[in-house]
Each structure stands twice: as structure tokens, then as C-alpha cells.
Amino acid sequence: MIISPAETQALEPAALALLEIYRKGEHTALLAEVDQQSKSGPLPPDVLGLAAASLLALERYDEAVKAAGHATAQSPHKAWLHHVLGRAELGRGDRDKALQAAQTACRLMPDYPDYLATLAACQRESGDPAAAAATARRALAAAPDHAAALLELGLALAALGDEAGALERLREAQAAEPKAAAPYLAEADLHTKAGRTAEARRALQRALRELPDLVEAEERLAGTVGRSALLHRTLIHLIHLSRLTVTGWLIVAFLYYLFFRLLEFLWKYFAVLLPVGRVLLAFTALWLLGGAVAGRLLRGTLRRI
């Protein structure tokens, strides 16, 4: 959560309405509402903070930092605003500022698990896995099944060389929040680094059972087939072809049409190219359509092998 229950109760009515929109995952709608409110005058810090949280969810990190920075400047004693700022700074890669903001959030509201988990992530990214492990344990003391804290403890233990402890915590994180992708991907990374391809594959398959549309897991599964980089790129290409939406296929069809018109222009002046052009058109169509079918079959096979 981006905000603690105690701080939620102190939100203004307008901010509470925005928080409900945020919880539904309607981040574009929230930003549109904030934009409308901004036309009536300066935005209050709670509204700015929720806008920053939605920008963060949309991975618009620079904008999130700007909005959260303005919010914390107006209300420096609200822990959740510093928490959002820390996550936004971490997202854009400024580890020092992220750590500073996360520390401020935990200083203003000690022992709140979500804020501690973010602090642990900042400490780990800053190169201090021992501190990250200690912070994650503090969060787990308050909430033993806190998925983000379990994940951070697992990642910190992995960085400290405790692979067995890391795997145990990562699996606990998976059990605590089955729909979160990060613990599965982190476990697969550990197995891959240790050369345990079969175990990495099983972790990714578990991820896809919970999150069938997790593209990153499918791409990593393709990487467990053979050792050729060319083979891996080909398999990933087939996976992406099979995932094209109707809009994607319309774009492909338009590009194919442009390709045909280009060849038609060449045929008008260079008739000798006609046989070659026909072969190119047929090969391209076969690659696109056949590749999409092959990619769908590949995706099904990777989930079972």
C-alpha cells in the first residue's frame, strides 16, 4: 500500500475519492481528475501525492518525482508522501535520494511494514544488503506474511550469499501474494545463476499459472531452451508474434501493404525483379502467419516441459 490506514483516515474527502480510483487501478482516470482539479487552483499535497502514486504505477518516474517533491515540500511531516517519493526516486535510478526519502518515511512512521519494505529495497539497491535484511526483518516482525518484506529479505539474503535462506523467503513471498511476479522471477534468477535450468523453468511455469499474461516469464522460459543466443531471440520473436492484438495485426497488415506497393513500383521499372518480389511477399506472409501459429504452440509447450 502507498499509504498507511492511520494516514488514510486523515485524508481530505477529495483525496479519499481519488484513493478509491487509485485502488481500482484506474491511474489514467485519476490523473485526468487531478488535471481538472488543477484548473481550479493549487493542488493540496494529498492530491499531489496520489497523482505521484499513479504516475509511479504508470512508470512515469520523472513526473512522479516532481509531483511527490511538491507534495513533501508542502507537507513534510506526512510519511506516506515521502514513501511515494522514495519509490519514484528508486524507479528513476537515484538511489541516494530514494534512500533519504524512505528513511524519512520510516522516521515519521516507524515499524509500518510497507514503508520498511521500501526502505529495505532502497538499502539493497544502494549496496547494503545486510541493512536491507535487518530492515526487512523489522517489517516481518510486525507483519509475518508481508509479501514485499519477504521478497526484500530473500533478495538481500541472496546478495549476502545465503541462497537456501533466499529461496525459502522467496517461496514464502509467493505463497503470501501469488499474483505478484517479482518473487517468481527472482527465484528463477537464482536458479539460473546456479546453473539449475530445470528449477528455473519450474519457477517460471508457476508464475505463468498465476499470471498467464506475464510476458517476461515467457521470454525467460524461452531462454532456458538450448544455449544459442540466436535460438533464444527467434523463440522470443515467435512469442511476441503470437501475442499481437487486433490493433497490432492491423499495423502489420498496413506495413505489408506498403511493402507490396514498394515492390509493385520496382516491378514497373525492373521487371526482372518480379519473381524475387513474389518470393519475398510469400515468405513474409508465411513468416508472419506461420510464426504467430508457431509462437502460440511454443507458448503452450514452454508451460509444460
N, C-alpha and C positions, 0 to 999 in steps of 0.2 A: 504493500500500500504506500501511496505517496504521502499520506497524512495520518497521524495518529487519531484514535477515537476521541481523545480529550480535546485535541485541536479542532476536530471536525465540529464539535458542539459549539465552538466559539466562532464559527464562520458566519458571515452575514447571510441573510436569506438568498440574495442574488448569487452568492458564491456557492451556496448549498445546491441550488438548481443546476449550476454548472458542474458541480461534483457528480451529480447523478448522470449527466450527459457523459462525463469522463468515464465513469464506471461502466457505462454501456459500450464503451469503445468507440463512440461517435466523435472522434477527435476533430474532423473537418467541420462538423456542425458546431462544436464548441468554439472553434476559432472564428467561425462566421458570426456567432452570437457575441463574442468578445469584440469583434470588429465593429458590430453595430453599437455596442455599449460605448466604445471609444469615441463615437461621434457626439456623445452627449457630454463629454468632459473627461478629465483624467481618470484612469482606471485605478481602483483600490488595489492594494497589494495582494489580497486573496484572489482576486480575479486575474491579476497578472501571473500569480503562481500557478493557477490552474491552466492558464494559456501556455505557460512554460512546460507544464507536465504533458500537455497534449502535443506540443512541438517536440518534446523529448520522445514521446511514443511514436511520432512520425519520423524520427531520426533527423530532425532539422535542428541540429545541435547548436549551431551558432545563434540562431534566433531564440532557442530555449535559454541559452546562457544570458542573452541580452534581457529577455523578459524576467527571468529569475533574479538577475542582478538588480534590476529596477525595483523588484518586489522586496528584496532583502534590504535595499537601501532605505526603503520607506518603513519597513517593519523588521528591524534587525534582531528582534527577540523572538521571532516565530521560527521554531526549529524546522518545521516542515518545508519552509521556503529555502532554507539552507540545504536541506536534504535534496530537494529538486535541483538546486544549483549544483550541488556536488555531482549528481548523476549526469547532468548536462555537461559539465566540465570533463567528466570522465569519458563521456561519449565522444567529445571532440578531441580528446587526447591530451588535455592539460592536466597531468597527474597532480602537480603541486597544488593548483587551485582547487582541484576536486577533493584532495585530502584535507585541505584547510576548511572547505565548506562542510564536509562530512564531519569533521571534528567539532565544528561549531554546532551542528545539529545535535550531536551526541552530548555536548556540554550543556546545551539548553534543555535537552530531554534525555537524561541518562537512562540506559537499560531498555530503551524501546527497541525491539528486535529488528524491525525494518531499517531503522537508521543505523544500527550497529552492523547489519549485513552490508549496507552500502559503505560504511567506513572500512570494513574488512576488505571489500573489493578494492577500495582506493589504496589501502595499505599494501595489498598484494601486487597491484599494478605498479606501485611505487618501489617495488623491490624489497619489501619487508614481510615475507610470508610468515615469520614467527609472530609478529604483531598481529597479522591478519588472522592467524589461527586462534590467538588469545581472544581477539575481539569476537570472532565467530562463536567461540565457546561461551562468551558472556551472553550473546544473543540466545544461544541454545539453553542456557541456564534459565532464562525467562520463558522461552518457548521451545521445548524439546523437538517439536515437529516442524520447526520453521524451515521451509524448503530452501529459501535463499541463503540462510545461515549454514545449512548443511552443505549446500553447494560450495560456498566460500571456504568452509572448513576443509572440504575434500580437495579443492584446488590448492589451498595453502599447504596441506599435508603432502600433496603431490610435489609441490615445489621444494618441500623440505626433504624429499626422498622417501617418505613413508607411503609406499604405493599401496600396501594392503589396507592401511587406515583410510587412504584416499578413496579407494574403491568402495569400501564399506559405507563411507559417508555419502558418496555419490549415489549409491543404490538406495540409501535411506531418503535422499532428496527426491529420487524418482518415485518412491512409494508415497512420500508426503505430497507431491504435486505431479501426478502422472502426465499432465498435459504440458509440462514445461520441457522445452527441448534441450536446454543447456546441460543438465546432468547426464543425459544420454550421450550427447556429443563429447562431453568431457571424458566420460568413461571410454568411449571409442578411441579418443586421442591417446589415453593412457595405454590401452592395449596395442594400438598401432605403434607407438614409440617402443614398446617392449617386443615388437615382432609377433604379437598374438593376433594374427589376422582373423581367425575364426571367431575369437571372443569379441573383437571389434565389430565384426559383421553382426553378431547376435545382439550387441548393444544397439546398433543402428536399426536392426529389424524391430526391436522392442519399441524404439522411438516411433517408427512408422506405424506400428499397430495403434499407438495412442494418437499420433499426429500424421494421418495418411498423406497430407499435402506438404510435408516437410521436405522441401527440395534439397536442402543441404544434406540431409541424411541419405537421400538417394544418390547424390553426387559422391558422397564419401563411400557409399556402398560400391559404386562403380570403380572407385579407386582400390578396392580390395580384390578386384579381378585381375590377375596377372601382374606383371611388373612394368609393362611398357607404357610410357607416358602417352604415346600416340594412341594406344588402345583406350586408355582412360579418357582422353579428350574425345575420342569417337563415341564412346558409350555415353558420356555426358551430353554430347551433341544430340544423340538419339533421344535421350531422356527429355531434353528441352523441346525437341520437335514434337514429342508425344504430348507435351503439356500446353501446346499452343491453344489459345482460346479462339472463339469465332472471330474476334477482332484481329487476333494475330494471323489467322488464316486469310482474312481479307487483305491484310497488308502484304502477306506473301503472294497472294494472287495478283495484286496490283504490281508488285515488283516483277513477277513472272511475265505479266503483260508488257511492261516496259522492256524487259529483256527480249521478248518476241518482236516488238516494234524495232528495236535496235538491229536485230538480225535481219528483219524484213528490209530495213534501209540498206544494210550491207549487201543483201541478195540482189537489190535493184542495180547496184553498180558492179558487184563482183559475184556473178552467177556461179562461179566455181566453188563458192563457199556454201552453196545450198545444202549439199549432203552433210557437211560438217555441222551446219546450223541445226539441221533436223536431229542429228545425233545428240547435240548439246541440249536441245529442248527436251528430247525424250529422256535423257539421262537426268536432267534437273528435275523433271516431273517424277521420275521413278525414285530419285533420292528423297524428295520431299514427302511424297505419299508413302513410299515403302519405308522410309526412315521413321515416320510417325507410327506406323503399324509395328515396326520392329522395336521402337522405343517403348511402346505400351507393353509388348511381350517381355521386353527386357526388365521393365519395372516390376512386373509380376514375378519374374524369375528371381530377381535380386532379393525380393522379400521372402523367398522360400529356401534359397540354397544355404 
